[in-house]
């Protein structure tokens, strides 16, 4: 089973099915491989399948190549990755994953429950990074745009599991130092929702939803509308739970500088999360 050069989604699917030993069967056609893959999710996943799924990350060369191809085809100048499955990120991994222009301008944060942490990188032709602050679950940095010297702040987050850790995470967000110019963007997997429509079933924690909504209001943030899909995460079961836990929010001041910003989803077979492109 071969995929065309540049077909990121097909490459991702090939990596995943190799991990699950589906493509090791001699003579298996593309359609047969897909049927075997989808049949895995009709019943509770076995320990071997769960292990194979959770092992996928930037420690896999094919995954690095798929991300690199996505960066190239979308002309991305900022790259945000989560659950990298790597404890250490060196220049070689960054070069292969995000391409050479990102090697001198990246930040890694090891976060509890992320299986390796989060990764933020900038294309040095477009941005300078400064005033970097690492907290338990967030990377905060000032971005200087080389084209005109405009400065704004980016915050990349990863929310934790469990009610008490989630509330601590929201307090952490409130405590992050904010810039005087008030132009900032916050993004990531918040592991929280604040609207009923953010989930496809009625199993809701309204206390946490209210706390998240109150935090958004306290920080004067507005959500950047997502186009292309309603949910960003699935538990990949036959009767799946779908939620929108990945999002981008900004201040009105940031939006004034980028009034034409447009957020949309991208296809993926390599993750239970949907890639997003701003």
C-alpha positions as a printed NumPy array, in Angstrom:
array([[  0.   ,   0.   ,   0.   ],
       [  1.759,   3.136,  -1.219],
       [  0.663,   6.739,  -0.879],
       [  1.526,   9.617,  -3.241],
       [  4.279,  11.999,  -2.223],
       [  2.735,  14.968,  -0.432],
       [ -0.443,  13.144,   0.625],
       [ -0.152,  13.849,   4.352],
       [ -3.412,  12.177,   5.329],
       [ -2.537,   8.953,   3.504],
       [  0.929,   8.911,   5.077],
       [ -0.605,   9.316,   8.49 ],
       [ -2.963,   6.431,   7.901],
       [ -0.124,   4.242,   6.688],
       [  1.938,   4.946,   9.815],
       [ -1.005,   4.172,  12.077],
       [ -1.929,   0.921,  10.336],
       [  1.684,  -0.244,  10.439],
       [  1.696,   0.372,  14.186],
       [ -1.425,  -1.789,  14.452],
       [  0.2  ,  -4.546,  12.317],
       [ -2.544,  -4.222,   9.7  ],
       [ -0.16 ,  -3.518,   6.82 ],
       [  2.098,  -6.426,   7.746],
       [ -0.371,  -8.811,   6.093],
       [  1.029,  -9.776,   2.679],
       [ -1.1  ,  -8.855,  -0.293],
       [ -3.62 ,  -6.802,   1.672],
       [ -5.363,  -4.229,  -0.516],
       [ -5.996,  -0.612,   0.477],
       [ -9.732,  -1.239,   0.982],
       [ -9.094,  -4.389,   3.024],
       [ -6.632,  -2.503,   5.225],
       [ -9.185,   0.234,   5.894],
       [-11.87 ,  -2.336,   6.756],
       [ -9.525,  -4.009,   9.245],
       [ -8.659,  -0.638,  10.764],
       [-12.272,   0.464,  11.255],
       [-13.27 ,  -2.969,  12.617],
       [-10.925,  -2.407,  15.571],
       [-13.286,   0.213,  16.975],
       [-16.471,  -1.884,  16.971],
       [-15.538,  -3.346,  20.356],
       [-13.555,  -2.002,  23.346],
       [ -9.932,  -1.642,  22.284],
       [ -7.491,  -4.317,  23.408],
       [ -4.432,  -3.393,  25.457],
       [ -2.172,  -3.976,  22.424],
       [ -4.197,  -1.603,  20.252],
       [ -4.295,   1.085,  22.954],
       [ -0.526,   0.75 ,  23.382],
       [  0.031,   1.109,  19.631],
       [ -2.219,   4.159,  19.402],
       [ -0.668,   5.954,  22.372],
       [  2.877,   5.222,  21.18 ],
       [  2.48 ,   7.375,  18.091],
       [  4.35 ,  10.639,  18.405],
       [  7.357,  12.585,  17.214],
       [  9.589,   9.694,  18.262],
       [  8.392,   8.059,  15.041],
       [ 10.278,   9.234,  11.951],
       [  7.272,   8.804,   9.686],
       [  5.215,  11.009,  12.012],
       [  7.921,  13.663,  11.875],
       [  7.826,  13.517,   8.086],
       [  4.029,  13.804,   8.016],
       [  4.096,  16.898,  10.236],
       [  6.869,  18.374,   8.107],
       [  4.82 ,  17.809,   4.962],
       [  1.832,  19.485,   6.607],
       [  3.976,  22.488,   7.564],
       [  5.216,  22.706,   3.975],
       [  1.856,  22.339,   2.239],
       [  0.107,  24.857,   4.514],
       [  3.046,  27.326,   4.522],
       [  2.734,  27.425,   8.32 ],
       [  4.966,  29.959,  10.094],
       [  4.002,  28.94 ,  13.66 ],
       [  3.801,  25.284,  14.705],
       [  2.086,  24.086,  17.906],
       [  2.222,  20.381,  18.766],
       [  0.959,  18.488,  21.803],
       [  1.53 ,  15.018,  23.24 ],
       [  4.831,  14.681,  21.384],
       [  5.712,  11.422,  23.227],
       [  9.265,  12.792,  23.55 ],
       [ 11.057,  13.828,  26.727],
       [ 13.79 ,  15.629,  24.772],
       [ 13.558,  17.617,  21.527],
       [ 16.826,  18.42 ,  19.783],
       [ 17.641,  20.435,  16.662],
       [ 17.611,  17.333,  14.458],
       [ 14.055,  16.423,  15.457],
       [ 12.899,  20.025,  15.03 ],
       [ 14.545,  20.265,  11.609],
       [ 12.906,  17.059,  10.401],
       [  9.513,  17.884,  11.932],
       [  9.077,  21.627,  11.438],
       [ 11.826,  22.28 ,   8.844],
       [ 15.091,  24.214,   9.057],
       [ 13.663,  27.732,   9.52 ],
       [ 12.22 ,  26.694,  12.914],
       [ 15.417,  25.265,  14.434],
       [ 16.56 ,  28.45 ,  16.186],
       [ 13.172,  29.517,  17.517],
       [ 11.343,  26.806,  19.444],
       [ 10.194,  26.03 ,  23.   ],
       [  9.427,  22.691,  24.649],
       [  7.441,  22.232,  27.868],
       [  7.067,  18.888,  29.618],
       [  3.561,  18.769,  31.054],
       [  1.988,  16.152,  33.3  ],
       [ -0.382,  13.787,  31.432],
       [  0.813,  14.87 ,  27.963],
       [  3.006,  11.816,  27.334],
       [  5.943,  13.967,  26.359],
       [  4.875,  17.557,  26.483],
       [  4.09 ,  20.41 ,  24.132],
       [  6.128,  22.115,  21.433],
       [  5.943,  25.655,  20.028],
       [  8.096,  26.823,  17.119],
       [  8.327,  29.92 ,  14.908],
       [  9.748,  30.481,  11.443],
       [ 12.712,  32.79 ,  12.095],
       [ 12.157,  34.599,   8.794],
       [  8.902,  36.01 ,  10.187],
       [  9.195,  36.178,  13.983],
       [ 11.47 ,  36.766,  16.969],
       [ 10.643,  35.163,  20.322],
       [ 11.291,  36.866,  23.653],
       [ 10.078,  37.073,  27.271],
       [  9.482,  33.325,  27.45 ],
       [  7.668,  32.118,  30.572],
       [  7.042,  28.436,  31.339],
       [  4.405,  27.509,  33.901],
       [  2.987,  24.111,  34.811],
       [  0.689,  23.82 ,  31.808],
       [  1.47 ,  26.759,  29.53 ],
       [  4.125,  28.316,  27.319],
       [  3.946,  32.106,  27.162],
       [  6.097,  34.166,  24.796],
       [  6.23 ,  37.587,  23.186],
       [  6.292,  37.539,  19.39 ],
       [  7.953,  40.29 ,  17.406],
       [  6.889,  40.368,  13.767],
       [  9.905,  41.105,  11.592],
       [  7.826,  42.71 ,   8.847],
       [  6.653,  45.715,  10.876],
       [  7.855,  45.27 ,  14.459],
       [  4.373,  44.565,  15.839],
       [  4.464,  42.709,  19.151],
       [  1.88 ,  40.314,  20.506],
       [  1.768,  37.509,  23.027],
       [  1.074,  33.832,  22.413],
       [  0.077,  31.36 ,  25.119],
       [  0.006,  27.641,  24.335],
       [ -1.727,  25.486,  26.922],
       [ -2.502,  21.887,  27.795],
       [ -5.315,  21.273,  30.276],
       [ -5.213,  18.329,  32.661],
       [ -7.686,  15.59 ,  33.554],
       [ -9.667,  15.531,  36.795],
       [-11.879,  18.2  ,  38.349],
       [ -9.379,  19.601,  40.863],
       [ -6.48 ,  19.804,  38.342],
       [ -8.793,  21.485,  35.824],
       [ -9.726,  24.179,  38.339],
       [ -6.038,  24.671,  39.198],
       [ -5.328,  24.994,  35.474],
       [ -7.948,  27.741,  35.12 ],
       [ -6.382,  29.611,  38.022],
       [ -2.995,  29.251,  36.333],
       [ -4.415,  30.954,  33.246],
       [ -5.653,  33.868,  35.341],
       [ -2.191,  34.247,  36.892],
       [ -0.217,  34.418,  33.623],
       [  1.393,  37.874,  33.215],
       [ -0.274,  39.73 ,  30.359],
       [  1.3  ,  42.398,  28.122],
       [  0.499,  46.081,  28.436],
       [ -0.501,  46.251,  24.769],
       [ -3.094,  43.504,  25.534],
       [ -2.649,  41.819,  22.156],
       [ -2.58 ,  38.121,  22.885],
       [ -3.741,  34.764,  21.622],
       [ -4.24 ,  31.605,  23.691],
       [ -4.576,  28.185,  22.106],
       [ -4.281,  24.482,  22.763],
       [ -6.049,  21.482,  24.201],
       [ -7.9  ,  22.937,  27.176],
       [ -9.49 ,  19.585,  28.08 ],
       [-12.552,  21.671,  28.948],
       [-15.746,  22.799,  27.271],
       [-17.987,  25.732,  28.14 ],
       [-21.025,  25.182,  25.9  ],
       [-23.492,  22.304,  25.647],
       [-22.894,  22.174,  21.885],
       [-19.203,  21.405,  22.527],
       [-20.096,  17.745,  23.2  ],
       [-22.223,  15.169,  21.394],
       [-23.833,  13.69 ,  24.521],
       [-25.401,  14.862,  27.77 ],
       [-22.606,  13.69 ,  30.077],
       [-21.638,  17.218,  31.13 ],
       [-19.856,  18.727,  34.115],
       [-21.702,  22.013,  34.329],
       [-19.59 ,  23.205,  37.252],
       [-16.421,  22.988,  35.158],
       [-18.209,  24.433,  32.138],
       [-19.239,  27.439,  34.207],
       [-15.735,  27.861,  35.627],
       [-14.201,  27.804,  32.14 ],
       [-16.746,  30.289,  30.8  ],
       [-16.104,  32.582,  33.776],
       [-12.347,  32.427,  33.127],
       [-12.866,  33.368,  29.476],
       [-14.938,  36.345,  30.59 ],
       [-12.44 ,  37.334,  33.285],
       [ -9.644,  37.435,  30.689],
       [-11.814,  39.334,  28.17 ],
       [-11.332,  36.68 ,  25.52 ],
       [-13.402,  35.82 ,  22.484],
       [-13.282,  32.568,  20.603],
       [-12.042,  32.441,  17.027],
       [-14.744,  30.657,  15.037],
       [-13.79 ,  27.197,  13.826],
       [-14.782,  26.296,  10.277],
       [-14.925,  22.818,   8.799],
       [-15.948,  20.726,  11.798],
       [-17.911,  20.956,  15.026],
       [-15.733,  18.775,  17.266],
       [-11.95 ,  18.445,  17.617],
       [-11.517,  15.237,  19.624],
       [-12.92 ,  11.717,  19.509],
       [-12.4  ,   8.67 ,  21.695],
       [-12.465,   6.662,  18.442],
       [-15.057,   4.148,  19.605],
       [-17.868,   2.667,  17.509],
       [-20.318,   4.959,  19.335],
       [-17.85 ,   7.801,  19.868],
       [-17.746,  10.629,  22.338],
       [-16.994,  13.822,  20.422],
       [-15.948,  17.086,  22.026],
       [-14.468,  20.431,  21.147],
       [-11.628,  20.774,  23.636],
       [ -9.083,  22.311,  21.246],
       [ -9.65 ,  25.997,  20.584],
       [ -8.122,  29.407,  19.957],
       [ -9.196,  32.512,  21.858],
       [ -7.964,  36.073,  21.544],
       [ -8.394,  39.549,  22.965],
       [-10.263,  42.228,  20.98 ],
       [ -6.938,  44.06 ,  20.622],
       [ -5.323,  41.025,  18.969],
       [ -8.273,  40.624,  16.622],
       [ -7.975,  44.264,  15.528],
       [ -4.476,  43.49 ,  14.241],
       [ -5.622,  40.319,  12.465],
       [ -9.221,  41.079,  11.382],
       [ -9.163,  38.587,   8.507],
       [ -7.912,  35.621,  10.54 ],
       [ -9.667,  32.387,   9.566],
       [ -9.552,  29.117,  11.521],
       [-10.352,  25.816,   9.875],
       [ -9.845,  22.116,  10.461],
       [ -7.559,  19.77 ,   8.558],
       [ -7.971,  16.015,   7.982],
       [ -5.955,  13.566,  10.031],
       [ -5.683,   9.807,  10.493],
       [ -2.806,   9.959,  12.969],
       [ -4.425,  11.469,  16.031],
       [ -7.618,  11.498,  18.052],
       [ -7.423,  15.305,  17.766],
       [ -8.249,  17.332,  14.66 ],
       [ -5.399,  19.536,  13.365],
       [ -6.338,  23.214,  13.152],
       [ -4.933,  25.856,  10.809],
       [ -5.198,  29.593,  11.535]])
